[in-house]
């Protein structure tokens, strides 16, 4: 079973999704990159050390991004401001930096009320 993260990483590494799935499973089980590269080549379909390191780094980034998206969506939903368009924009984000910028739909008219007083 191939999840969306596996497909993204497989495309970036120019590998098959099954190879990436196997490598992710091995990493999630606690195996190290050198161990997988040397002793589990048959399981990963021959992914080398460099590809496995790139996979590990990218997997961590994408998982953090997904967690950040879910946190943002939950926060906006709790405020009662979540729309389908806003959820789509958040889910389409491919960068953690983009999730840190305030979305125009959530900005108040006066972002710095203290500055207006002085």
C-alpha positions as CSV (number, residue, x, y, z in Angstrom):
1,X,0.0,0.0,0.0
2,X,1.5,3.3,-1.1
3,X,0.8,6.4,0.9
4,X,1.0,9.9,-0.6
5,X,4.4,10.6,1.2
6,X,5.9,7.5,-0.4
7,X,4.7,8.7,-3.9
8,X,6.2,12.1,-3.4
9,X,9.5,10.8,-2.2
10,X,9.6,8.1,-4.9
11,X,9.2,10.8,-7.6
12,X,11.9,12.9,-6.1
13,X,14.4,10.0,-5.8
14,X,13.4,8.5,-9.1
15,X,12.6,5.2,-7.3
16,X,9.6,2.9,-7.3
17,X,7.0,3.6,-4.6
18,X,7.4,0.0,-3.3
19,X,11.1,0.6,-2.7
20,X,10.3,3.7,-0.7
21,X,7.6,2.0,1.2
22,X,10.0,-0.8,2.2
23,X,12.7,1.7,3.3
24,X,10.2,3.8,5.3
25,X,9.0,0.6,7.1
26,X,12.6,-0.3,7.9
27,X,13.4,3.2,9.2
28,X,10.2,3.2,11.3
29,X,11.2,-0.1,12.8
30,X,14.4,1.7,14.1
31,X,16.9,0.4,11.6
32,X,19.7,2.8,10.7
33,X,20.5,4.0,7.1
34,X,23.9,2.2,7.0
35,X,22.3,-1.1,8.2
36,X,19.6,-0.8,5.6
37,X,22.0,0.1,2.8
38,X,24.3,-2.8,3.6
39,X,22.1,-5.6,4.9
40,X,18.6,-4.9,3.5
41,X,19.3,-4.0,-0.1
42,X,17.1,-6.8,-1.3
43,X,14.2,-5.4,0.7
44,X,14.6,-1.9,-0.6
45,X,15.2,-2.9,-4.2
46,X,18.8,-1.7,-4.1
47,X,18.5,1.8,-2.8
48,X,22.0,3.1,-2.0
49,X,23.2,4.9,1.1
50,X,22.8,8.4,-0.5
51,X,19.2,7.7,-1.6
52,X,18.3,6.3,1.8
53,X,19.7,9.4,3.5
54,X,17.8,11.7,1.2
55,X,14.7,9.6,1.8
56,X,15.1,9.8,5.6
57,X,15.6,13.6,5.5
58,X,12.7,14.2,3.2
59,X,10.4,11.8,5.1
60,X,11.1,13.7,8.3
61,X,10.4,17.1,6.6
62,X,7.1,15.9,5.0
63,X,5.9,14.3,8.3
64,X,6.6,17.6,10.2
65,X,4.8,19.5,7.4
66,X,1.8,17.2,7.7
67,X,1.7,17.6,11.5
68,X,1.9,21.4,11.1
69,X,-0.9,21.4,8.5
70,X,-3.1,19.4,10.9
71,X,-2.3,21.7,13.8
72,X,-3.2,24.8,11.7
73,X,-6.4,23.2,10.4
74,X,-7.5,22.2,13.9
75,X,-6.8,25.7,15.2
76,X,-8.7,27.5,12.4
77,X,-11.6,25.0,12.8
78,X,-11.7,25.7,16.5
79,X,-12.0,29.4,15.7
80,X,-14.9,28.6,13.4
81,X,-13.2,30.2,10.4
82,X,-12.3,27.1,8.3
83,X,-13.7,27.1,4.8
84,X,-13.2,24.5,2.0
85,X,-11.1,27.0,0.1
86,X,-8.8,27.8,3.1
87,X,-8.5,24.0,3.9
88,X,-7.5,23.4,0.3
89,X,-4.9,26.1,0.3
90,X,-3.4,24.8,3.5
91,X,-3.4,21.2,2.2
92,X,-1.7,22.3,-1.0
93,X,1.2,23.9,0.8
94,X,4.5,22.1,0.1
95,X,6.7,24.2,2.5
96,X,6.9,24.6,6.2
97,X,7.8,28.3,5.7
98,X,4.6,28.8,3.9
99,X,2.6,27.5,6.8
100,X,4.2,30.0,9.1
101,X,3.0,33.0,7.2
102,X,-0.5,34.3,8.2
103,X,-3.2,33.6,5.7
104,X,-5.0,36.7,4.4
105,X,-8.4,35.3,5.4
106,X,-7.3,35.2,9.1
107,X,-5.6,38.6,9.3
108,X,-7.4,41.2,11.3
109,X,-7.9,44.7,10.0
110,X,-5.5,46.2,12.5
111,X,-2.7,43.7,13.0
112,X,-0.8,45.9,15.5
113,X,-3.3,47.7,17.7
114,X,-0.6,48.9,20.1
115,X,1.3,50.6,17.3
116,X,-1.8,52.7,16.5
117,X,-1.8,54.2,20.0
118,X,1.7,55.8,19.8
